[in-house]
Amino acid sequence: MSAAVRPGRRHPEWIRVRVPAGDGYLRTRSIVAESKVATVCEEARCPNLAECWAHGTATFMLMGDTCTRNCGFCAVSHGRPPPLDPLEPTRLATAVERLGLAHVVITSVDRDDLDDFGAGHFAATARALRTRVPQCRIEVLTPDFQGRRESVEVVARAPIEIYNHNLETVPRLYKRARAGARYERSLDVLRVARATRSDLLTKAGLMLGLGEEIDEVVAVLEDLRAVDCDILTLGQYLQPSRAHLPVERYLDPAEFEELGQRALALGFRHVESGPLVRSSYHAWSHVPPEDPSSDGP
């Protein structure tokens, strides 16, 4: 049974966000600050920041903290972003080395102002990481690059193991929730990434509670399997502020469990499904260490 949204009650009882604390959290915060790199953990106000930082991991955000789009669910600021910093890839690789990460997730704001939409910067960062921390598995979480096939291919050919692109919600809600995006275009990102490198793992995520119906969610899962998507994340949408889209309903943990089982039955190799799951939640565990994966070209 899902919980209705009640006035004066921010979240239901099963959503508990930890207060940041502990040596691991403080060390990660210090290294991130000293390295002058941005994390989506902070910019998107991720509810798992305390857990992940205490674990010594973070999801890094490239190309500034200002997005060229203004999606109704996203806490990242929007406007005119600054020019690219050519030293950012090296700085980020140094931070990853200091943190001693075995798995790193690299994402970015949308950069519709750039000719390649930022694809070359993703690839340069992956190369810097591979040089500085060759043992680290690299996962990218990219924008849709406005559907530019060449941009997707540039990133897919970089030395990465996992290509992640989130569909975020069901097609019916795109106009309200994902301004500037198109559902089929997002599916194409995953399709092109897989076609570019057959050894590449692909991954996608959805946030629930925006007004979607369960049969719509299942249809999206089927579409993802049709493009051979390997890894799936399902999490509860949490309204960042009153200026953002409201939560239509809270799914309880049992609903997430059921959806996760349905996804596995469709053939996903790994599924993370739960109220606080985000696209990089427990990302280091999505592929077993003994699983062989290519270092890429």
C-alpha positions, -999 to 999 in steps of 0.1 A, spaced: 0 0 0 14 34 -10 13 63 14 -6 94 6 11 128 8 -1 144 40 1 182 48 29 188 73 45 153 69 76 154 47 82 117 43 66 84 55 82 65 83 103 42 61 123 70 46 152 78 70 181 100 59 212 97 79 229 128 93 264 131 79 290 121 104 321 99 110 357 98 99 350 84 65 325 111 57 348 138 70 378 125 50 357 123 18 344 158 23 379 171 28 393 155 -3 364 167 -24 368 203 -12 406 203 -16 403 189 -51 378 216 -62 356 190 -79 318 190 -78 297 160 -66 262 152 -76 258 140 -40 258 177 -29 244 194 -59 214 171 -62 209 169 -24 212 131 -25 196 114 6 225 88 6 253 113 9 262 103 45 262 66 37 282 69 5 308 94 18 313 73 49 320 44 26 346 65 9 328 69 -24 312 98 -43 296 105 -77 315 133 -94 298 159 -116 317 173 -146 315 207 -164 303 229 -136 273 230 -113 250 249 -137 227 230 -161 214 243 -194 181 226 -188 155 231 -160 139 197 -152 110 199 -127 125 173 -104 161 183 -103 179 204 -75 209 213 -97 208 250 -106 202 261 -142 213 289 -163 244 298 -184 273 275 -174 310 285 -173 335 275 -200 350 240 -196 380 236 -174 407 216 -193 424 207 -159 392 192 -145 399 156 -157 433 155 -140 420 171 -108 391 146 -106 415 116 -113 437 129 -85 408 130 -61 397 95 -70 433 83 -64 434 99 -30 400 84 -21 413 49 -32 381 41 -51 377 8 -68 346 21 -86 339 57 -96 307 72 -111 311 103 -134 281 124 -144 276 159 -156 251 187 -160 235 191 -194 257 212 -216 235 219 -246 258 250 -252 287 229 -264 292 215 -299 296 179 -287 274 185 -256 304 176 -234 311 141 -248 348 149 -254 352 160 -217 337 127 -205 361 108 -227 391 129 -215 381 123 -179 379 86 -184 413 85 -200 428 105 -171 412 81 -146 425 51 -165 460 65 -165 460 76 -128 440 48 -113 441 19 -138 425 -6 -114 394 16 -109 362 6 -127 347 36 -144 309 42 -148 296 72 -166 261 87 -162 256 109 -193 229 133 -205 212 125 -238 236 147 -259 205 160 -278 204 126 -295 238 131 -312 249 96 -321 286 107 -325 287 121 -290 273 88 -275 299 69 -295 328 91 -283 319 83 -246 312 46 -253 346 42 -269 364 57 -239 380 33 -214 348 28 -193 330 -3 -181 294 9 -175 274 34 -196 245 48 -176 217 70 -189 186 76 -168 151 75 -184 139 91 -151 101 86 -156 74 72 -179 68 87 -214 35 103 -204 52 125 -178 82 136 -199 67 170 -209 61 179 -172 92 164 -157 119 164 -183 119 196 -202 140 193 -234 142 155 -233 124 128 -253 117 93 -242 127 76 -275 159 97 -277 169 84 -242 163 48 -252 185 55 -283 214 66 -261 215 31 -245 209 14 -279 238 33 -295 261 27 -265 255 -10 -267 259 -11 -305 292 8 -302 308 -17 -278 292 -51 -272 313 -56 -241 300 -24 -224 274 -28 -196 245 -4 -199 224 9 -171 193 31 -165 172 44 -137 137 56 -129 123 77 -100 88 68 -89 61 88 -72 55 115 -99 21 101 -109 31 71 -130 10 39 -130 26 6 -123 17 -8 -158 35 23 -173 66 15 -153 66 -22 -164 63 -10 -200 94 11 -196 113 -19 -181 103 -39 -211 115 -11 -234 148 -11 -216 153 -49 -220 144 -45 -257 176 -23 -260 195 -49 -239 199 -27 -208 218 -47 -181 214 -28 -148 184 -10 -134 178 13 -104 144 23 -91 139 49 -63 114 72 -47 112 107 -60 118 132 -32 108 169 -38 140 190 -34 120 222 -26 86 237 -30 96 251 -63 100 215 -77 74 190 -88 54 176 -59 55 140 -48 22 124 -59 26 93 -38 51 74 -17 56 38 -27 63 15 2 92 -9 4 71 -39 -5 61 -22 -38 98 -16 -46 106 -52 -38 78 -64 -61 90 -42 -90 125 -53 -85 115 -89 -88 95 -82 -119 125 -65 -134 148 -94 -126 122 -117 -143 125 -96 -174 162 -104 -176 181 -75 -160 214 -88 -146 212 -65 -115 185 -44 -100 185 -19 -71 150 -11 -60 140 8 -29 128 41 -15 163 57 -12 179 41 -42 195 65 -66 214 58 -99 248 55 -82 235 39 -50 258 8 -42 271 12 -77 303 -6 -67 282 -38 -61 263 -38 -93 290 -59 -110 306 -87 -90 344 -83 -88 350 -117 -103 329 -107 -134 353 -101 -163 349 -67 -180 369 -49 -207 391 -19 -200 379 -6 -233 400 6 -262 
